[in-house]
């Protein structure tokens, strides 16, 4: 078995074993955290930063977590809604007037959060470099016509969702999504998660290791094509890409997501009311997601339990290649798994996070 480092309470020993087994099998470097009642019960890491396994993964190692970032962006919107600064049922155009173009005057903020807005991809040709230019991509989305009647169907907004929600946050607060998140969420909680990574953190980043293979993508050529190695460039790290560009580790993710798990307060910091947390669970769509091609229940910014998880009031999301975030309001628990070795099976993740999650619930029920 591979050595793991960090702390783990006795009841969660199966999680340490699951991480060690994963590191001995498919993982190169990884971290796992479990917070219950806002406190860390599991804070583990192990493995290496490089495929040659020469540089150890450290306690403060960060990595790009792709779409697990979406849970942080959603939390910003939920906090603003809870404060009364943002009405999730209001038209997006109430905050962003240009967005009303091309038949989008009826698109609500809740549609952005639930992937039902009809803007799953950019229609106009878009380059990777365009993603680093906020005014360019938000203007493009504001001008674009929806691909379906907003609110009637869901299609995963893999990259666009972050810009859509982020621009609403910017219009409401006068701050970029990354700045608002740093000042209002990560800062108060002392959490080491970044949407737009500063150069002072570069030395701590575990480079993404691309998946050994990726299945062909349906629906034609991606727009833009985002190679996994894009995450290893300085341009990607510096840009605010609120749907896919967050850098953190399991500890910081679980620490932040322990807020909605615990009724809005964790470790003496309250950022949400209990009702504000519950809004994440408000079902917006239940059916087959037309982009993912699988049954999905979408809440406000999170995927909802479709019967696979033990507790009904559970929401989650994950990132391309394997990372996972889970928020269990019934157990007052948040779980996070991050890694640098991506695996792409063409579905919603691979078995590494699920085996760790199984160990978490085994520990919880013991």
N, C-alpha and C positions, 0 to 999 in steps of 0.2 A: 504494500500500500504506500501511497505517496504521503509525505508529511503535510499536515495542515497546521496553520498558525492562527492564533486568536483565541477567543473565549467562547464557551458553549456551556450552558447549564446542563446538569445531569440529565434532566428529562428530555433534552434535545440531542442526546448522544447519537441517535440514528442519523441526524443531519450531518454531523461530522463524518460519519462513515460513508454517507452518500456522496459528499464532496470528495473525499479521498478516493472513492471508487471511480468517480467521474474523471478525476485528474489522472488516474492510472489507466484510463480508457481513452476517451475522445478529447478531453480538455487539455489545454496547454497551461493556461493560468486562469484563475477564477476567484470570485468572492461570493459569499452567501451571508445574508443577514435575516434575522427574524426578530421583530420587536413585538412584545405583548404588553398591553396596558402602557404603551409608550416607552417601554424600557427594553434595552437589547438583551435578548436571551441567547441569540446566536450572532457572533461577529467573527466570521472565519474567512481565511484566504489561503491560497497555496498555488504551487506551480510556478510558471515562468512567463516572462514577457516575450520571449522569442521562441521560434519554432525549434531552434537547436537546443533549447532548454539550458541556457547558460546564465541568464540574468533572472534572479528570483523575483516573483511578484511580492510586493511589499504591502505593509498595512495601509499606506496612503496612495497606492497605485490607482490611477484613473483610467477609464477606457470609454470610447464612444459606445453608447448603448442603443443607437438607432431609435426605433419607434417607442421604446420605453420612455423616451423623452416626452411623448404625448401626455403621459399622466401628470407631468409637471406643468405643462401648458394648460391642461384642463383645470388643475388645482388653482392656478392664477385666476381663471375665469370664475370659478366657484367662489373664490374669496371676494372678488369684486361684486359678484351677485349678492353674496351674503351681506356685504356692506351697503347694499342699495345703490351702488354706483353703476351697475350693469344689470339690465333686465334681459334675462335669457329668452324670454318670450317676445321681445321686441324685434322689429325688423333690423337687420344688420345696417341698412341704410340710415337708420336713426342716428347712428354713430359715425358712419362712413358713407356720406351721401353719394359719392361716385359709384358705389357698389350697386345702386339701383338700376344701372344700365342693363340692357339686353334681357329684360324680363325677370330681373332678380329683386324687384321691389318687395316681394313677399317672403324672401328668404329670411328666416329668423336666426338669431344667435344660436339657439338650440340646434338648428339644422347643421351649423358648422361643427358643433361638438359631437354630433351623432352620425356624421358621415352621410347625411341625407340631403345635403345642399345641392347636389348635382354638379359639383366641380372637382371630380376625383383626380383629374390630370389637367395639365396645361394644354389648351388647344393649339396655341401658337407655338412654333418651333422654339424650344428653350434649351439653352446650353447649361452645363454644370456651372460655368462661371456666372450665369444669370442668377443662380440660386444664392450667390453671395451679395447680390445687389437688391436690397429690400424694396426700394421704390419701384424698380423694374418689375419684379414679380407680383407685387401687390396691385400695381396698375393693370397688369395683364389679367389678373383674376377679376378685378373690378369690371373690366370691359367684356369679360367672357359670358356667353350664354350658358345656362345650365343644361346638362345632358339629359335631364328628366325633370318632371314637375317636382320642385323641391318639397321635401317632407313626405313624399309618397313612396320612396324607395331608398335603399342604402347602397353605397358603393364606397369602399374604403378610400379615403383621401390621404394616401400614403405620405405625400410630400406637401400637398397644398394646404392641408388642415392647419399646420403650424403658422403659415403666413396669414391665413384667414382669421384665425382666433387671435394671433399676435397683433394684427393690424387693428382689430377691435380694441384690444387692450391698450395699444398705443394711442388710439383716438380718445379713449376714456381717461387715461392717466397722464398722457403726455410723455410717457416713458416707453422705451422699447420693451418687448416681452422679456428679453434677457436681463435688462436692468431692473424691471419690476420684480422679476423672480428673485434676483440676487438681493434686492433691498427689502423685500416684503416677505419672502419665504425662506430661502436658504440662509440669509443673514441672521434673522431672529432665531432660527433653529440651530445655527452653527453647523450647517450641513455642507459638505464638500461636493456640491453638484453645480455644474456650470452650463449655461446655455449661451455659448460664446466664450471660449476658453482663452484666458490671458496668457501671454508668453512666460510668465513666472511659473506656470504649471507644466510646461512642456516636458520637463525632465522626469515628470511622474507618470507620463502617459504610456500605457501598454499599447503598442500599435496593433491595429486590427489585423488578424490573420485571415485572409479570404477563404471562403468555403472551398474544399477540394473540388467540388463541382456544383453547378447550379442547373436545375432543370430549365428547359426553354420556357420563356415567358409568353403567355397567351396575349392576344390582342394587339400584336404588332410590335414595332420598335418602341422601347421606352422613351419618354420625353420629359426630362432628359435621361440619358443613360447614366446611372450613378454606379460606377464600379466600387466594389468594397474598399479598394485601396484609396478612394477619395478621402475617406475618414482619416487617413494618415498624413494628409497635406495640411500645411499651416493655414491655407485659405479656408478649408473646411472648419478647422478648429476655431478660427477667429470669428467666422460668420455666425450670426444667430439663425439657426435652422430649427425652429421650435417643434418640428415634427420628427426630427431624426438626428440632430446634431449635439445632443446633450452628452456631457462627460461627467462620469461619477463612478461610484463603486456601490456595492450592495449596502454597505453601512449607511451611506448618505441617502440612497433611495428609500430604504426601509424607514430611516429616521423621518424623512419628509412625509412619506405616505402613512406613517403612524398617526398623523393628524386626522385624516378622514376616518381612520380605523377606530379612533378613540374619541369621537364626538367633537373634534375640532381643537382639542388641547392635548399637548404632550410635553412632558418634562418642564412644566411650568409656563409654557408658551401657548396662548390661545390665539388662533388665527381664523377660526370658523366657529359658528354656532353648531349645535347638534343637527338642527334642521338644514343648515347649509351643507353639512356632510351628506345627509340623506339624499340630497338632490342628485348626486352622482348615480344613484340607483333608479332614478326615474326613467322607465323604459320609453325609448323613442322609436325603436324599431325591433321587430322580431320576425325574422325570415331569412332567406338566402341572400347574403351580400353579393351584389352583382359583380364586384371586382374580385373578392376573395373566393367566391364560388362555394362558400360553405355556410351552413346555418349560423346566424349571429344574432345575439340580442345586444343592442347598443343602448347604453344609458347616456348620461351627459358627460362625455369625455372618456368613458371607460367601457370596456366590454363587460357584459353582465353574465352571471352564472346561468348556464343553460342546462343545469342538472348534473354537470360533471363533478362539481365540488360539493363537499359535505354541508356547508352552511349557505342558506339561500341569499343572505345579504352580503354577497361577495362580488367584488368587481376587480378587473385585472386588465393588463395589456402587456405586450412583450415587444421585443425588437428583432429586426432582421438578423438571422444567424443564431438566435438563441436566448437573449436576455429576457428576464421576466420580472414583472411587478404584480403583486397580489395584495388586495386590501380586503380583509375579512372583518366586517363590522360586527358580526355576531361574536367572534372570538376576540375582538379588539386587537387584531393582529395584522401586521404588515410583513410581507416576505419579499426579498429581492435576490436575484441571481444575475451576476454579470460575468462575462468571460471575454477573452480575446480571440479564441478560435471559433470562427463562424462555421455553422453547418446549415446548408440550405436544401431542404427536401421539397421545397415548393409549397409547403403547408404552413400552418400556424405554429412553427417551432419544431424542435426535435425532442428526443426523450430525456435529455440531460436535466432540464428544468423540471420536467414532470416527475422524474425520479426523486429529485430533491424535495419537491412539493409533497410527494407521497410520504417521504420521511418526516416532513414537518407535521403532517396530519396524524401520522402514526405516533409521533411524540406527544402531540396534543391530547390524543385520546387515551394514552397510557395511564 
